[in-house]
Amino acid sequence: MINRAFLKAGHLPTLFSAFFYFDMAFMVWVLLGPLGVQIAHALHLNPAQKGLMVAVPILSGALLRVVAGLLVDRLRPKRTGIIAQCIVLVTLLAVWLFGIPSYSAVLILGMLLGVAGASFAVALPLASRWYPPQYQGIALGIAGAGNSGTVFAALFAPLLAARFGWTTVFGLAAIPVAIAFVTYLVLARDAPNPPAPRHLHQYADVLRDRDAWWFMLFYGVTFGGFSGLASSLTIYFNADYGLGPVLAGECTAACVFAGSMVRPLGGALADRIGGIRSLSVMYGVAAVALLIVSTHLPTLGAALVVFIVAMLAFGMGNGAVFQLVPQRFAREIGVMTGLVGMAGGVGGFLLAFSLGTARQYAGAYGPGFLIFAVLALVALFGLMSVKSRWRTTWGALPGVARI
């Protein structure tokens, strides 16, 4: 956990600025989810369209994380973050000034908001490169806790939309994003002695390593579950339990808060007992929780409790995966952050899109939850199949923390 040795090990201003940037970027990235009820009402969208609307930013962010990972290795993390934040600020101000007149325009907006989602591939290497292996779990857990920005989106966006109109929310969101940008400019520093930039063929070489694909699967489930639920639950609570946009957003915020706050705990727990052991428990808990909610629980209270349990498992799993990644791929952390982050976004897209499609064509969200529960079990069995090899190969090398 955080102690005096950890505080002296890296660069705290950079760690804070990485967290703050990530936090505000994530708030923006998922805005279409909390605003989904109001946007759907204004544009007369069906369930499948609502599902695609909230899924597009997740997929866009996933793909752009690869681009961001490439830029981090070549331009270094700080400069890459400056470029990304400028694009996001321009997008928010453009929506505020000119509005969104159609469903196709919403999808284009979703693609642009994906730039905010790509912040994952910038903020984590920015923080990670300052810390030795024994502190990777907690350092990346703190930086990654910026996904708590989804709490602000869920809690405040529906309320502000009810008072000022949903397009105005994008203009208001530009204010904290601008503050985070200035903080980043002042405090963030690139770590000394960064890894040498890779050539494009070397990025392809990483994908020839089967461990890279395992990590992509593992994060596709943990972060995919977190981001998919964060983007979809406001619409889900409105459709299945009849909640108004504001109350649905508050329930979503409670779930997201649970998942985002425990990410550092997941990293710290993985440092203590090993990432493999902690991930095994988290996949099992998440799978059971999703199987339960797929049955459509009769009361809102029961559903809320189970969703919070699922988000706790996914949030801690996010921290645990990134306790392992920098140890296995220390020299390729930039590109691996991009690839693993992309897989996480693809998982979130799959969950959000599956929920909307299931509601549209099956009349219920249950099949969408069921698909992702099965995926969590696949990840669990995959983890069991590689743990012996990992612990006796790279996990046994000097300088590697407990896995």
N, C-alpha and C positions, 0 to 999 in steps of 0.2 A: 504494500500500500504506500501512500504518500508519506515519506519521512525526510529527515534532513539530508540523507545521502541522495535521494531522488531530486530534491530541490537544488542540489549543487551539481547534478550530473549533466544537465542540459541547459537550455536557454528558455527561461520562463516567459519573457515577453513574446517570443515567437510562438510558444505553445498556446498562450492566451489568444494571440491574434489569429492563429490557425483555428482555434475553437470558435471565436467570434465570427470570423468569415464563414466558416462552415455552418454555423448556427443560422445566420441571416440568409445564406444561400439556400439552405434546406427549407426555411420558412417560405421563400419565394417559389421554390421548386414544386411544392405540393399545393400551392394556392388554389388550383382548379378543383381539388377535392373538397375542401371546406366550402368553397363557393358553388359547388356543383348543383345544389338544390336550386339556388337562385338563378344560375345560368341556364339550367335545364328548363325552368319555368319560363324564362324570358325567350328562349329559342325553341321551345316546344320539342324537347329531345326525348327519345324513347330510352329504355334501359340499356340497350346495346350501345347507343350513341353516348350515353353518360359514362358507360364503362370504358369506351375507347377514349373519350375526352380526358379522363383522369389517368389513363394508361399511357397516353402519348408522351407526356413530359418524362415519365419514368423511363420509357424506351429511348427517347432522345438523349436523356442524361446518361443512360447506360452506354450508348454508342460513343458519345462525346467524351466519356471518361478514357477511352482508348487514345483519342486525340490528345487529351490533356496529359495523359501519361507520357506520350511521346514528347510533348512540349516541355514537360517538367525535366526530362533528361537533357534536353537540348537548350532550353532557355533558362533553366533552373526554376524552382517552385515560385519564388516571389514574383518574378516577371510574368509568369503564366497566370497567376492569380489576379494580377492587375488587369490584364487583358480581359479575362473572363468577367470580372466585376464591372468593367466599363460596359460590356455588351448587355449585361443584366440590367444595369441602371437605365440605359437607353431604351430597352424593351419596356420596362415598367412605366417610364414617362410617356412613351408613345401610346400605350394602351390608355393611360389616363387622359391624354390629350385628344385622341382620335376615336377611342371606343372600339368595340368588337361587334360588328353588325351581323355575323352569320356563324353557323357551325363550322364551316371551313376555315374561317378566320380564327376561331377558338383552337382548332387543331394546329394552325400555323403558330399561334401563340404558345401552345404546348411544346412545340419543337424548339422554340427559342428559350423557353424556360428550362429546357434541358441543359443549357449552359450552366445554370445555377447548380443543377444536379451533378455536373462534372467537377464541382468543387472538391468532391471526395478525393479525386486523383491528384489534387494540388495540396490540400490542407494536410493530409496524412503524411506524404513524403516530407513536406516542410517541417513537420514536427518530428517525424521518425528519425531523420538524419542527424538529429542532435543527441540522441539517446543510445546508450549501450544496450546489448541484448537483454540484460536482466530487467530493464525498465521499459521494454517495448510494449508490453501488455498495458501497463498503466498509462504511459504517455499517449499511445494511440487510443486508449479508452477515453482519455480526457479530450483529445482533439476530436475523436469520433462522436463524443457526446453532443457535438454540435447538431446532431440530428434532432435534438430537443427543439430546434426551430419549428419543427412540425407542430409542436404544442401551441406556439403562438399563432400559427396559421389557423389551426382548428378552433382555438378559443376566441380569437378576436375577429377573424375575417367574416364569419357569418353575422356577427353583431354589427360590425362597421358597415357591411353591405346592406343590412336592414335599415340603417340610419342614413347612409349617404349614397347608396347605390353601389353595385358590385364593381363597376369600372373604376370608381374612385378609390377602392381598396388598393388597387395597383399603384396609384400615385402615393397613397399613404405609406405603402410598403417601401417605397423608394427612400423614405427618410431614415429608417434604421439601417438599410443597406448602405446608404451613403456614409453613415457614422462608422459602420464596420470597415468600409473602404479606407477611410481616413486613418482609422486605428491600424489597419494592416500596413498602410504606407509608412507609418511612423515606427511601429514596433517590430514588424516581421523582419527577420534576417535569414538569409540562406546559410546553411551549415557549411563550415569549411571542409575542404577535401571531399567534394561530392564525387560519386562514381562517374567515370568517363561516359560520355554519351554513346549509346549503341547505334549501330547501323541498322537499317530496316531488316536485313536478313537475320540479324541477331534477335530482333523481336520475334520473328517467326521461329527461331530456334527455341525460345522459351516454350512455345506451344508444343514442341516435340517432347517436352518433359511431361510425363503423365501426372506428376504431382501438381503441375499448374492446372490441369483439368479438374483434379480432385478439389483443389482450393476454389475453383470457379463454381463447382457444384455446391460446395459447402456454404459459400457466401451467397450463392443464388437462392438458397433456402432461407438463411437467417435474415439477410438484408431484404431479400425479396418479400418475405413474410411481413417484415416491419413496414417497408415502404408501400407495399400493396394494400395493407390494412389501413395505414395512415391516410392514403388517398381515397379509400373506398368507404370507410365506416360512416362518414357523415351521410352519404347517400343511402347506405344500408339501413341506418337507424331511422331515417326519414321514411323509407319505403316499407320496411318490415314492422316497425313499431310505431309509426305515425307521428314521430317527433317533428317539431318545427325545426327550421334550419339552425337557429341559435342553440336550442337544447341538444340537437343532434351533434353540433360542433363541440359542445361542452363534454358530452359523453365520449366523443372521439378524442378530445384533448386529454381526458383522464387515462385512456388507454395508451395514447402516444407518450404521455409523460412517464408512465411506468416503464415503457420500453426504452426510452431515450436515456433516462436517468441511471439505468443499471448497466449501460454499456461499459463505463469505467470499471464497475464491479466485476463484469464478465472478464475483462482483461486482467484485473488483479487476481481474480480467482484462478484463471488459467496460469498466471505466473506461479501461484502457490501449489496447485494440485495437478497442473498440466492441462494443456488445451484440449487434448483428446478426451480425457476423462470428463471435463466440464461440458464439452460439446455433446458428448453422448447423452448426458442427462437432458440437455436443453432440446435436442431433437426429439427425444421421447416425449417430453412434456408438451412441446408444440404440436406434435402429431395428435396426441390425445385431445388437446384443447380444440383443435380444428375439427376433429371427428365429432366432438360434442356439439359445437355450434352448427355443424352441417345439418343437424336434426331440427333446427329452428326451435330454440328453447322458448317455453311458453311465456316467460316474463322478461322484461327489460333488465331487471336487476341481475338475474341469473346469467343472461347473455353478457352483461357488462363485466361480471366477475371472470367469466371464462376468457373473454377477449383480453382482459388485463393479464391473466396468467399466460396466454399465448404471447402477448407483447413482451412480458418479462423474459420469457424463454428466448424469443428472437433477439431482443436487445442485448442480453448477456452473451448470446451466441455470436453476435457481431464483434464484440470485444474479444471473445475467445479465438475466433478465426484469425484476427489480426495480431494476436499474440504469437501465432505460428508462422504467418506469411513472411515477416521480415527475417526470421531466423533461417528459414529454408531458402529464401531468395534475397539475401542481403544485398548482393550486387545488382540485382534486377528489380529493386523495390519500386522504382518509378513505373516501369512497364507492368509489373505484376499488380501494383495498386490499380492501374488503369484496367487491366484485364479482369481482375477479381471484382473490381467495382462495376465493370460492365455487366458481369454475370449477375451481380446483385440487382442491378436495374432490370435486367431481362426477367429475373424471377419476380420482381415487383410488377412488371408489365403483365406477365402471365397470370398472376393472381387477380389483378384489377380487371383485366380483359375477360378472364374466365368468369368472374362474378357477374359482370354486366351481361355477358352472352348467356350465361345460365339463367339469369332472371328473364331475359327477353324470350328465350326459346323453350325453357323448361318450366318457367313460371315461379322459380325459387332460386335462392342463392346457394342452396346446399351443395349441388354438384361442384361449384367452383371451390368451396372450402374443402370438399372431399379430395379433389385433384391435388391440392397443395398439401394436404395431410399425407397422401401417398408419397409425394415428393420428399417430405421430411423423413419418412421411413426409409426411402431409398438412400438419402444422405446418411442416415444412421447406420445402415448396413454397409455402405461404402466406407465409412469411417472405421468400422470394425475390421474391414478387410485390409486396410492399409496400416493399422496402428503398430503391428509387430515389425513390419519393414521399416517404418519411420523411426521407431525407437531404437532399432539396432543399426541404422545407417546414419543419416544426418543428425538425428536426434541424440546420438551418442558422441558427437564431436565436441571438442573443448570449446567453451564460450557459448554453447547453446543452453538456454534456460530449459527448465523442465517442460517436457511436452507430454 
